[in-house]
Amino acid sequence: MPKPVPDTEESMNVCRRFCGPCPSFKPNKLNEFEPHALFCSRGKTAKPMSEVEDHGCNCFGCDLFSQYELEGGYFCFYGIEGKK
């Protein structure tokens, strides 16, 4: 069962390594919309989904994904629940 990811600077440092080069993050300019990053802790982007294109997901390789036993991925699109 997934564990909550803490919204800390330590988690954000891990996030930067994986969200930064994520194939969906930069093309969709998700850093310009709340919550800007750390979607596995903070929830999905406020950018309208009609304006977001799927170019792939780096969540599955993220250290936070395995450490907190997360499931689903695509947290920037689907929120903490991830893609079902």
C-alpha positions in Angstrom: 0.0 0.0 0.0 1.4 3.4 -0.9 2.8 5.6 1.8 2.4 9.4 1.9 5.3 11.3 0.3 6.4 14.1 2.6 6.4 17.6 1.1 10.0 18.4 2.2 13.1 19.9 0.6 14.6 16.5 0.6 11.7 15.0 -1.4 11.9 18.1 -3.8 15.6 17.4 -4.4 14.8 13.9 -5.5 11.9 15.2 -7.6 14.1 17.7 -9.4 16.3 14.8 -10.7 13.3 12.9 -12.2 10.6 15.6 -13.0 13.2 17.9 -14.5 14.1 15.6 -17.4 10.6 14.1 -17.6 9.3 14.0 -21.2 5.9 15.4 -20.2 7.0 18.0 -17.6 8.9 20.5 -19.8 6.8 20.4 -23.0 3.6 21.0 -21.0 5.3 23.8 -18.9 4.0 22.2 -15.7 6.4 24.3 -13.6 4.2 27.3 -14.5 1.1 25.9 -12.7 0.5 24.9 -9.1 1.8 22.8 -7.5 4.8 23.2 -9.9 6.5 19.9 -8.9 6.4 17.0 -6.4 3.1 15.9 -7.8 3.3 12.6 -5.9 3.0 14.6 -2.7 1.1 17.7 -3.7 -1.3 16.4 -6.3 -1.9 17.0 -10.0 -1.2 20.1 -12.0 -3.7 23.0 -12.1 -3.2 23.2 -15.9 -6.3 22.2 -17.7 -6.0 18.6 -18.9 -7.3 19.6 -22.3 -4.0 21.5 -22.7 -1.7 18.7 -21.5 -0.1 16.1 -23.8 1.3 12.8 -22.6 4.9 12.4 -23.7 5.8 9.7 -21.2 6.4 9.4 -17.4 9.6 9.3 -15.3 7.7 8.5 -12.0 8.4 4.7 -12.2 12.2 5.2 -12.0 12.0 7.8 -9.2 13.5 7.0 -5.9 10.4 8.3 -4.2 8.2 5.9 -6.2 10.0 2.9 -4.8 10.7 4.3 -1.3 7.0 5.1 -0.7 5.7 2.1 -2.6 3.7 4.4 -5.0 1.5 3.0 -7.7 0.2 4.3 -11.0 2.6 7.1 -12.0 1.6 10.1 -14.0 1.0 12.0 -10.8 1.3 15.3 -12.6 -1.8 14.3 -14.7 -3.8 12.2 -12.2 -2.8 13.3 -8.8 -1.7 11.3 -5.8 -3.8 8.3 -6.9 -1.8 8.0 -10.1 -2.9 6.5 -13.4 -5.3 3.6 -12.9 
